[in-house]
Amino acid sequence: MTALLDRLAEKGERVVVASGVVAQAWRGPRQARLAQLLNAQETDVVALDDMSARAVGVLLGASRTRDVVDGQVALVARQRGASVISSDVDDLLRLDPDLEVHPIPG
């Protein structure tokens, strides 16, 4: 994890995490690697505020899907021009076929 964060810092790149992803993954402070990522200077955790929640709802309606977290991930990636690393590749591409999604083992 440290090596990844170091490489990102060298390139001036950021890690962007939708807050819903944190809620899905976080189970407590014993998750040292996840805590390290979330606390890193290179990491932005993007909150789901009222306007974003409405935009996610519109996106879900347009794609006829229901997963709010996937919707938030797609919205944040679209807004930031970011690529996504996820085990939900098909679901994310259903929300936004133009997303750059890199698969990880689920």
N, C-alpha and C positions, 0 to 999 in steps of 0.2 A: 504494500500500500504506500509506504513511504517513497519508494522508487517512482511510482506512478505520479504521486503528488509533486515530487521533485521535477520530473519531466514536464509536467504541466506548468509549474512555476517558471521553469526556464523558457518555455515557449510563450509565456504570458497568457495561457489559457485557463479557463475556469471549469470547475465541476458544478453542474446545475442539477439540483435535486428537487423534484416536486414534493411538497410537504406530505401529500398523500402517500408517497412511497415510503417516507420515514415512518408514518403511522403503520403501514403494512409490515415493515421490517423490524422496527424497534421493539425489543422485549426487555430492555433494561441496560444498565451501565456495564454489565459484564461483556457486552459486545464491543470489545476493545477496538477491533479493526473498523467497525462501522462508526463508532464514536470518533475515532481518529479522522475518518473521512469527513464526517459532518462538522467537526470542529476545526478543520483545516482552513487556513486563510484563503485557499484557492476554491473553497466550496461556498456556493450560494444556495440556501434552501429557500425555495419560492413558495410563499403562503398562498392558500386558496381564499382570496378575499371575495367580497360580494360580486364585483364586476367579473372577476375570473370565473367564479362559480356559474354565473349566468352564461358566460361564453362557453364553458364546458358543457352546460346543459344544451345549448344550441348545437354544439358539435356532436353530442351524443344523439340528439334527435335527428340530425341530418344523416348520421351514419347508422341509425337504428340499432345502437348499442347501449349498454347500461353501465359499464364500469367507470365510475367517476375518477378513480386513480389513473387508469389508462387515458381517460379524457384530459386530465390535468397534465399528464406527461406529454401528450401530443400537443396540447395548447402551449405549454412552456417551450417545448422544442421549436415549435413554429414561430413563436414570438421572439425567441433568442437566436434563431437560425442555427440551432444546435443539433448534433446527431444524438441518437439515443442508443444506449446499451440496455438490452432487455431480453427476458425469456418469453415475452409476449409479442413477438414480432408480428404475427398475423393480425392480432387484435389491434395493434398500433397502426399498421398499414391500412386496416379497414377504416380507421378514424381519419387518417391522412396518408393517402398513397404516395405523397411526395416526401415523406419523412425519410431520413437516412437512419435506418435501424440496424444495429449490429447485434446478432444473436449471442446470447450466453446460454450455457446449459441450464435448464430449469429444473 
